[in-house]
Amino acid sequence: MKSPNVNTPAPPSRTAEKLAIHGGPKAVEKPQRDRWRSVRLLDTLPILNYVRIDKTTAVTGGECVRPFEQRYARLACSDYALAMNSGTATIHSALFAVGVGPGDEVILPTYTFNASAAAVRCCGANCVFCDIDLNTLNADPEDIERKITPRTKAILVVHIWGNPAKLDVIKRIAEKHSLPLIEDCSHAHGAEYLGKSVGAWGDIGCFSIQASKAVSGGECGIAVCSDPVLYDRMLALGHPFRIRVNQKAASFDLGNSVLGPKYRPHMFAIPLASGGLRRLPKLNRLRQRNWDILCEEMADTPGVRVPETLPDAVRGGFLKFVFVLEPELSCHRDEFLHAAVAEGVPLKPDLYSPLHKQNIFRQEGPLTAALLEAAKNDFGPPEHLPNMDIIEDRVIALPPLTKVPEKYLRECARGIKKVAHHFYAAGECA
Ligand SMILES: Cc1ncc(COP(=O)(O)O)c(C=O)c1O
């Protein structure tokens, strides 16, 4: 790809439609606001009632948190669910519960949000990053297995952008090596693999319920599992007072004390998230339909690849609609975006940068402030993860369009197609 130069785009090619940046008509006639709301005013009514009675926290789970957890556990085909104040907290708790500690290794994909890796470091464990499968952008099972060492303590998979990873194969690998499997389902609420919900494949499934997610409590998270001991250990890390009344297996007794940071969710997040959970099937229906329309309209677009959904998978959550720009396009991603935005398409770059290249996650040892200074050290060239290298700086994203007119979706797809044709043809002419 050429280096970015968004101010001086290449002249129009002879074969492609005239781009909006070159004075051509815009592909998108009229910008649209997504009419889907992550939270609704109606969902705030219980909050007003709590304020009226001056109740602002549910220390022991209370009548508001536990029904939400039960509904979430059902959605994720699990016996238990534990709400927390963030998705990061759920991953930290899950890793703690399966026994990850200082000096251990946890294998996770390099292509994910940094919270997945930060949770590993919260346990004092070291991140071992695996490469991705180029087709799905999820963890490559073969590379997971290659990365297993005697120090490996757990495998953490992520269902990136709501697209389920190859869970049957990854689960087999985990079982073969007697390793616990944790699923980071933060992008994938309601997704399924082989007819079973994500989150139920691993020992523990972790969901962020932060504002941008398919179920939103503003800031919140929830972990699901079917093992009472693991549930109790998560309680023991971050749920003071609740530990005594909610323990399931009662294999230890801490009184009211806990071992770690307080991970209790804010009570006001729960009614918001409950509303989102009720509307999740509708959200997933709309997003799936819109994803299908975009993919149909973009079929045969040269140089733009839609990440594959595995035949046994159903996407859910759809945190973003992402596409990969192929090397045959004669442009850098920024040029592509500049041209597409001028067409009226609300495209953005995907900002996840490979975690295996970030010094902060290449450091080993206990999590102390000294690491902040040490992050400046020269760690030498990062490990070569060839598939990640191929897609780095080539992923583009539309927001998860939900309640927008079909015409708008088709226009957005045509805008992307038009820009792709331009840069494809320019590449052929060069
Ligand atoms: C893949 C992934 N894991 C974990 C998290 C952390 O969730 P939270 O922001 O709720 O802590 C996020 C948040 O965006 C995420 O995208």
PDBQT file of the ligand as one rigid body, heavy atoms in Angstrom, charges set to zero:
ROOT
HETATM    1  C1  LIG A 501     -13.025  -7.314  23.675  1.00  0.00    +0.000 C 
HETATM    2  C2  LIG A 501     -13.248  -6.509  24.921  1.00  0.00    +0.000 A 
HETATM    3  N1  LIG A 501     -12.967  -7.063  26.099  1.00  0.00    +0.000 NA
HETATM    4  C3  LIG A 501     -13.151  -6.403  27.253  1.00  0.00    +0.000 A 
HETATM    5  C4  LIG A 501     -13.634  -5.119  27.260  1.00  0.00    +0.000 A 
HETATM    6  C5  LIG A 501     -13.726  -4.384  28.561  1.00  0.00    +0.000 C 
HETATM    7  O1  LIG A 501     -15.003  -4.024  28.892  1.00  0.00    +0.000 OA
HETATM    8  P1  LIG A 501     -15.253  -2.791  29.878  1.00  0.00    +0.000 P 
HETATM    9  O2  LIG A 501     -14.983  -1.542  29.109  1.00  0.00    +0.000 OA
HETATM   10  O3  LIG A 501     -16.686  -2.944  30.249  1.00  0.00    +0.000 OA
HETATM   11  O4  LIG A 501     -14.332  -2.961  31.021  1.00  0.00    +0.000 OA
HETATM   12  C6  LIG A 501     -13.971  -4.488  26.059  1.00  0.00    +0.000 A 
HETATM   13  C7  LIG A 501     -14.508  -3.135  26.043  1.00  0.00    +0.000 C 
HETATM   14  O5  LIG A 501     -14.736  -2.530  25.031  1.00  0.00    +0.000 OA
HETATM   15  C8  LIG A 501     -13.761  -5.201  24.852  1.00  0.00    +0.000 A 
HETATM   16  O6  LIG A 501     -14.024  -4.655  23.662  1.00  0.00    +0.000 OA
ENDROOT
TORSDOF 0
